[in-house]
Amino acid sequence: MKRDVIIACDFSSAKECYEFLDKFSAEEKKPFLKIGMELFYSAGPEIVKELKRRGFRIFLDLKLHDIPNTVKKAMKVLSTLDVDMVNVHASGTKEMMKAAKEGLTREDGSRPLLIAVTQLTSTSEQAMKEQLLIDNPIDDTIAHYAHNAMEAGLDGVVCSPLEVAKVKQACGPDFIAVTPGIRFADSAVDDQVRFTDPAKARELGSDFIVVGRPITAASNPVEAYNRCVKDFCADEEFVYNPSTFI
C-alpha cells in the first residue's frame, strides 16, 4: 500500500470547504480528504456526495460508538455514500465492530475501508489513567484495542504515530495505521498531546497521516500540502507544484 496524506477538512460550512479546495488545481491529482463531525453535521450527506462527484476520495470520520444494532444500521446508511474510509470507536467492543462491518458491507460484497479509533491523540496517559480509569500503559492499551479491531475483521486503526510499531507488532504489517496528530516541527501543536512531524511518521510506519490546521490554516495551503507529501511519501506519490496555488 502506498502511503498518502489526508487533509482534515474541519470547516464549519460547505462554502468554506469548497473555497479551500478551489485552491487546488482541477487538472492535478486530487488530495484525499477527511470529513469530520463539524462539517458533516453542518452540511449533511450532500457534501460527501458533491465531493465524490468532484473526484475526491473521502475518509468519513464520524467515530460511531453505540450499541451494535444501532451502529450496524447507521453503517448501512453510510455505505450508500460511496466513501473510501469510515470509522468507529474501538472501545465499543468487538461485537459493535463486527456489526459495523456487517452493516457497511453491500450486497455485492464491497465496502469502504473500516478502521477503529483507539485513543484520541489529544488524550495523554495521565488523563487516561485519572479520568478513564485505564491503568495500563497507553501504548499497550492501544495495541490491545487494535488487536480487538483486527479480530473483528476491521482493516486498521486510528492511532498516534508513536504507537504504530506496537500496533503493527500486534496485528501484522498489513494492518492499516491512520495517524493524526501531525505537526510540522516549526508549527504550533494546538491541542495535540501525542504528535510527530510527517517525516517521523513515515519512519514510524504510518500508512496514512491526517493533517488539518498545518495545511488548512497555512498562508499557502497547497505549498503546505506539498511539504507534507514530500516529507511523508518521499518518491512514492505525486507532489503538488506550488505554482498551482491560486
Disulfide bonds with the S-S distance in Angstrom:
none
